[in-house]
Amino acid sequence: MTFNSAENNGVLVLKLEGNLIGEEVGSGLLDAANDAINKGTLLCAIDISDVKYINSSGIGVLITLLTKFRNNEGEVVIVNPSEHVKKLLIITKLTAIFKIADSVEEAIQQLKS
């Protein structure tokens, strides 16, 4: 898995690609989140439109990101999960704690409102 991070209108946008299985990239994601939080960016959109598979460790990474931002009075929105990933989020009832948007633009609107 690979990821890119960028700031857009005061929102950290993490773009993930590949399989989110909590490998060493998970720590890189957490480092990017910590850097953003330390700089005062408390809103995060996680674009997982190019994530095809996610396992329990990957879910753990998403929950850790959510917890980091919420512990600092921030928020996280997941962007455009694939049908497979969306089903997993529903089965695990994570749709109750994560906000989900269809696009990065919609995520930024949700975070800013």
N, C-alpha and C positions, 0 to 999 in steps of 0.2 A: 504494500500500500504506500502511496505517496500523498502528500498534502501540500497545499500552498496557503499562505495566510496574507491577508491584506486588510487595510482599514478603509471602510467606505462610510462616510457621513457619521463618524463616531461609533461605528459598529465593526467589531472584528469579524471578518468573513473567513471561515476555514473551508477550503474546497478539498474534499477527500476523493481519492480515486483508488480503485482496486478492491481488495477484500479487507474489511475492518475486523481483524482477529486479535487485536490487542498486542501485537508484536512490539518491537522496539520503537515503532513510529508513535505508539501511544504516549511514550514519554516526551517525544518531540511536540505532540499536540498540547500536552499539559504545560510544557515549557513556553510555547507560544501564548497560551492562555494566561499563564503567570506574568509574562512580559507585558501583555496588554493590560491586565488588571493593575500591575504596578505603575503603568503609565496613565491610569485613570479611565481606560476603556472598559466599561462594565456590561456592554451588550455584545452578544455573539450570535452569528448565524452560521450554522454548520451545514454546508451544502454537501449532501450525500447522494446526489443524483447519479454519480458515477460509481457508487459502492454497490457491488453485486451481491456480496455475501457478508454477513456479520454474525459473529459467534458471541458466547457469553462474555468473553474478555473484551470484545469490542463494545458490547452494551455497557460493560463496566467503565470503559473509557468515556462514553457519552454521559453516563451518570456522574462520573467524577468531574467532567467539565461543567455540567449543570450545577453541581454542588459548589464548585469553586466560584462560579459567577453569582449564584444566589447568596452565598455566604458573604459576599461583598456588595449586597443590594443590587445585583445585576440580574440579567435574564438571558436565556438561550432559546433559539428557535431552530428546529431542524428543517432543512430545505429539501423538498422534492425527493423523498425516499422512493426507491423502486417498489414495485408491487410486492416483491418477496420481502423486502425490509419492512415495508408498511405492515404486512401481515404479522411479522415477528413483533413489531411494536404493539400491535393490537393484542396478540396472544399474551404477551408479557405485561399487558396493561400499562405500558409506558406512555401511551397516548394520553393518560390521565395526568402525567406530570410534565410531558414535553409539549410545547406548542409546535405545530407543524404548518409550514407555508409551502406554496407551490413554486415560488421563485425567490431569489435573493431580494428583489425589490419589495415583494410582499412581506418578507421576513423583516426587512428594515422598517417598513411601515408599522408592523405589529410591535416591534421593539420600541419605536419612537412614540407610540400612542399611550 
